[in-house]
């Protein structure tokens, strides 16, 4: 393993032990920024990428609400990388699943994806995230996993000034046939999401097609 990989592992253990009140932030900022280097985000090792994702999630937790990542393109790249890593949640029997769950839990804990509200491309990122969650949720997932999925997704609706038609479509398509029948767990997740965010979603749903609005109203009856 190259030296930089070793630094990442050491940093991972350090960051996992830090709370938000440690008062030792400044010394870790250069390393935190180094984690977002292309070398790590495109590393050929699946395990190294997962480790880096967990490290970055810890950075976002420790430094919340002021993350050390400021460049908009870098922030976008980081969150698309994190979304890609969350694909590992698909299989709870995977030996690495505990780390993927740790990643999800951390991102939910401090609502890390809310940082994307400042990006021009935030809706693109949110569509990718929501699409992934609906794609991977399955019968093997515990209630806790599904709960953390909702904890990640809900604030991106309830704390947003706008919900794009593209994102609405990503959500609502899970409520209609044949998706409702063929992907029951995605349907259930979408239903729970809408119930939790109904007050925020309803005005935006009024702007989409009649069929989608009708589906939404029937669902909430």
Secondary structure as the mmCIF struct_conf table of DSSP 4:
data_model
#
loop_
_struct_conf.conf_type_id
_struct_conf.id
_struct_conf.beg_label_comp_id
_struct_conf.beg_label_asym_id
_struct_conf.beg_label_seq_id
_struct_conf.end_label_comp_id
_struct_conf.end_label_asym_id
_struct_conf.end_label_seq_id
HELX_RH_AL_P HELX_RH_AL_P1 UNK A 3 UNK A 16
TURN_TY1_P TURN_TY1_P1 UNK A 17 UNK A 17
TURN_TY1_P TURN_TY1_P2 UNK A 20 UNK A 21
BEND BEND1 UNK A 23 UNK A 23
HELX_RH_AL_P HELX_RH_AL_P2 UNK A 26 UNK A 35
TURN_TY1_P TURN_TY1_P3 UNK A 36 UNK A 36
BEND BEND2 UNK A 37 UNK A 37
HELX_RH_AL_P HELX_RH_AL_P3 UNK A 38 UNK A 41
TURN_TY1_P TURN_TY1_P4 UNK A 42 UNK A 42
BEND BEND3 UNK A 44 UNK A 44
HELX_RH_AL_P HELX_RH_AL_P4 UNK A 46 UNK A 63
TURN_TY1_P TURN_TY1_P5 UNK A 64 UNK A 65
BEND BEND4 UNK A 66 UNK A 66
BEND BEND5 UNK A 68 UNK A 68
HELX_RH_AL_P HELX_RH_AL_P5 UNK A 72 UNK A 85
HELX_RH_3T_P HELX_RH_3T_P1 UNK A 86 UNK A 90
TURN_TY1_P TURN_TY1_P6 UNK A 92 UNK A 93
BEND BEND6 UNK A 94 UNK A 94
TURN_TY1_P TURN_TY1_P7 UNK A 95 UNK A 96
HELX_RH_AL_P HELX_RH_AL_P6 UNK A 97 UNK A 109
TURN_TY1_P TURN_TY1_P8 UNK A 110 UNK A 111
HELX_RH_3T_P HELX_RH_3T_P2 UNK A 112 UNK A 118
BEND BEND7 UNK A 119 UNK A 119
TURN_TY1_P TURN_TY1_P9 UNK A 120 UNK A 121
HELX_RH_AL_P HELX_RH_AL_P7 UNK A 122 UNK A 136
TURN_TY1_P TURN_TY1_P10 UNK A 139 UNK A 140
HELX_RH_AL_P HELX_RH_AL_P8 UNK A 143 UNK A 158
TURN_TY1_P TURN_TY1_P11 UNK A 159 UNK A 159
BEND BEND8 UNK A 161 UNK A 161
HELX_RH_AL_P HELX_RH_AL_P9 UNK A 165 UNK A 172
HELX_RH_3T_P HELX_RH_3T_P3 UNK A 173 UNK A 175
BEND BEND9 UNK A 176 UNK A 176
TURN_TY1_P TURN_TY1_P12 UNK A 177 UNK A 178
HELX_RH_AL_P HELX_RH_AL_P10 UNK A 179 UNK A 182
HELX_RH_AL_P HELX_RH_AL_P11 UNK A 184 UNK A 205
TURN_TY1_P TURN_TY1_P13 UNK A 206 UNK A 207
BEND BEND10 UNK A 208 UNK A 208
HELX_RH_AL_P HELX_RH_AL_P12 UNK A 210 UNK A 220
#
